């Protein structure tokens, strides 16, 4: 996993059974994906999950974008 991603998303067997979560929270990364798939905004996600920072969301989306673009380049 990317260094930036390791600082934003963590997986620890002691936290939600190893489900990838935003660092420093118990909010699964999958919750962000589900919100975006449903058409919700990042602002609504942050409202619903106030322990996650905007910087964390932007960092994980930027990392995902970079990785996807590298695959098609």
N, C-alpha and C positions, 0 to 999 in steps of 0.2 A: 504494500500500500504506500502511496505517496506520503512524503514527510508532512506536507500541509494537511492532508487528509487524516493522518494519524493524530494530529493535534485538534482536529475538529470532530472526527467520528472515532469512537473507541468501541472495542468489543472485549468485554471482561466477563468470564463465566459467573462472577459474583453479582453482576448487574443484569437483571432481566434474562438470566440464563445465557449470556453471551450475545444477545441481540445487539447489533450495531446501534449505538446511541450517540447523541451529541455529547461531547466531552463536558463533564461537570454537571450533567443532567441525567434523568432517567427517561428522556424523550427519544423514542426510536427514530432513526433516520427515515424509516418507512413511513412515518406519519407525515413528513414533509412531502414525500412522493405522492402519497394518497391525497393530500390537500391540493397539490398542483394538478393531479389527474382529475380531481373533481371540479377544477376551475377556480379554486380559491386563490386569493392573492397571498403573497409573502407576508403582507401586513396582517392578514387574518390569521395565518399560521402563527406569527409572533404574538398576536393577541391571545390565541388559544394556548400557546406554550411559552409563557413569559420567561422561563429559565433559559431559553435558547436566544442567543444574540443574533442580530441582523448580520454581523460580521461572520458568524459561523455559517449561516445559511448561504451568504454570498460566496464564502470560501469553498464550500462543498459544491455549489453549482458551477463556479469557475473551474474547479478541478475536474468535474465531470465533463464540462464543455471542452477543456483542453485535451482530455483523454479521448473523447469521441472524435474531435477534429484530427488528432494524431492518427487515428485508425483509418481515416479516409484520405489522408494526405499521401 
